[in-house]
Amino acid sequence: MYHRYQVISLAAFMILLCLTASQGLSQEVPAGTQWGLGISSQYDIPLYTFYDRFNGGANLGIKISFVKNNTFYDITFFNSEFSQGKIEKTKFQWVFDGNYYSSPKASSDISFHGLLATLQKPFHFSLGPLVPFWSVGSGFIYYKHEIRNLVFPGQSVPPLDENFIYSPDDEKRTSFSVNFGGGFAYQAAPQLKLALNFRYNIIFGYLRPMEAWFLEKVTPMQLFGIGLDFTYYFNK
């Protein structure tokens, strides 16, 4: 719940800052630039039912950026992984006696590999050296969800055998994704741009419910990301 309030506060602050800022001049990459290469880094925080499964994790990528009429078009390939899922420490209810039991050897993680296209458009004002921008994007993401060594909750003979373990089938899917958000750009050098990003991401996939652990189906998967991009632009 704390993470959700934190995300809402950050998003509200960003929007309020953009709307109330004084009018100024937009800051562009220097004339003569056409395309660039960059590195993206982001920390993703799962939201809603996805937060019941994982705390979050780092997201790293490489990107190609094209510039036209002060609009930035990015193509990014990224990889991220969330480990130590919450099901590892979540107790399940054994229907035979109604008591709750843990799975001491359990492990879970989810990994993402994605290709995203993003459009960034600066607002026509600045906050000192910072230029606010808005962004939208979409793409495709392959994800793999793995759970290992859960104590089997379907046992019917007491006492519960904690060595009777099972691993659910891995969930592997490729899903469509969209994102929107904004941030602030800073021209650190004539051809080097830094950008602080805030993005709301929606992945139109799902994770199956785990009824014995009182975990609902996750659909769609939603995340809030806070990231920093470095892009070097080459002259025409």
N, C-alpha and C positions, 0 to 999 in steps of 0.2 A: 504493500500500500504506500509506503514511503517513496518508492521509486515513481509511482504514478503521480503523486503530488509534485515531485521534483520535476518531472517531465512537463507537466501542465504549467508550472511556474516559469520554467525556462522558455517555453513556447510563447506564453503570454507576454513575458518581458521582451522577447525579440520583436513580436508584432507591435507592441506599444512603442518601442524605441523607434521602429521604422516609421510609424504613423506620425509621431510627434517631433521628429527631427527637423531641424531648420533646412530650408531649401538651399542647395548648393550646386556645385558642378560635379558631374559624373566623372569618374576616373577610369581611363581606358588603358589597355596595353598600348605600347608605342605604335605609331604608324609604321606600316611596312611589315608587321607581324602577320602570320597566316596560320601557323599551327604550332603545337608544342607537345612535349612529353612531360608526364608528371607521376607523382606518387600520392596515393590517398591513404589516409589512416583514419579509423573511426572506432568508437566504442558503441556497441549496440546494446540497448536495454529492452528486453522483451516486455510486452504489455499484455494486460488482461489474462486470459487463460494460458497464454504462452509463458507468462511470468511464473505460473504455478509449476512449470517444468524446469526452467533455467534462470540464472541470474543475469547472464549476458556474457559478452566477450569482445575481443578485438577483431577488427575487420581491416585487412590490408589489401591494397590493390595497386595496379599500374594503369595509366590512362593515356589516351591520345586526345588532344584538345584542338578544335578548330574554331577560328574567330572570324565572324563576318558581321559588319555593322554593329560592332560592340556587343554582340551576342555570342556566348560561348557554348559550343557543342562538344560534350565530352563522351567518349566511349571508354568504359572502365571494365577491366576484368578483375574480380576480387575473390578473396578466399577468407573465410572465417570459421571459427569452431567454438562452440560452447561445451565445456566439459563439467564434470561433477554435477550432473543433473540432480534436482531436488528429490527425485524418486529414490535415490540412493539412501536417503535418511528418513524417507516417509514410511510410516508403518501401515500395514494393510490389516483389514479385519478378517479374521478366520471365521467363516460362517458356522463352523462346527461348534465353537464354544463362545463366539462373540468377542473374544479378546483380540488385542492388537499386537502385531509382531513386526519386527524389522527384518531386513535382509542384509546381514553384515558384509557379505562379499559383493554386493551389487555395484554396478558401475553403469553410467549412461553418458552419452554425448551426442551432439548433433553438429554436422559440418555443412557448410554452404560453399558452392562455387557458382559465380554468377557473371553474366555479361549484361551491362546496363548502358543505356544511352540517356544522357541528361542534358537539358537545356538550362543555362543560367543567363539571367538578364539583369543587369545593374539598374537600380533606381537612379533617377536624375538628381540626386543630392548626395552629399558626403558628410561624414562625421569625423572631421579632421582628416587624418590619413586613411580612414576606413570608408569603404563604399558598400552600402547594403545591397543585396541582390535577392531575387527570388528564383526558385528552381523547380522544375518538374522532370520526371524521368520514368522510364519503363525498361523492362528487359526480361530475361529468363534466368531462373536460378535452379540449380540442381542441389538437392539436399539429401542427406543420409542420417537417419536417426537410429542409434544403436543402444540397446539395453542388454546388460549381461548379468547373469547370476542372481536372479530374483528367487527368493524362496517360493516354491509353488503353492499358491493359495487354495488350490482345488483339492487338497488332501482331505481324506474322509476318515482316517484312522488316527486316534490320539495315541501318544502325544505328537505334536507337530514336529516333523523331521526337518531341521534347518539345513540339512545336507541334501535335501531333495530340492534341487534348484532347476530353473529353466531360464531360457533366454528367448524372449519374443522375437518373431521374425523382424529383420531390419526393415525400416520404411525408407524406400528410395524413390524419389519422384523429381520430375522437372516441372516447374510451375512458373506461371506468368507473375510478374511483380511490377508494382508501381511505387513511386515515391514523390513526395513534394515537400518543400520547405524553403529555407533561405539561409542567409548568413552574411558575413562581412569579408570583403576582399581587401588586401593590402599589397601595394606595389613595392616590394622590398628592393628591387633593382629594375633597371630599364626593361629587362626581359624575364624577370622572375616575379611571379604572382603567388601570394599565400592567400588561402581562403579558410575561414572558420565556418563550418557547415552545421546546420541543424536540419535533420531530415526525419520525416515520418514515412516508414516503409511498410508496405502491405504485400505479403506473399500469399498468393491464392492456392496454397496447399493445405494440408492438414496433418495432424498427429492423432492417432486413434485414442479413444478413451481407455483408461485403466481403472475399471470400476472398483476393484478390490482396494485400490489406493485412493479412491474418491477423486480421481483426476478426470476432468471433463475432456471431451474432444476439443482440439485446438483447430479452429478454422474461422477466418484465415489467420495466418501467423502475422502478428503486428509487432513492430519494433520502432523505437526512437533512437536515432543515432546522432552522436556529437563527434565531429571529425575535423581534421586539419589536412588540407591539400597543398602540395608544392608543385608548381607547374613552370617549366622553362619554355619560353616561346622563341622560335627561330625566325629570322628575317626572311622575307621573300627572296 
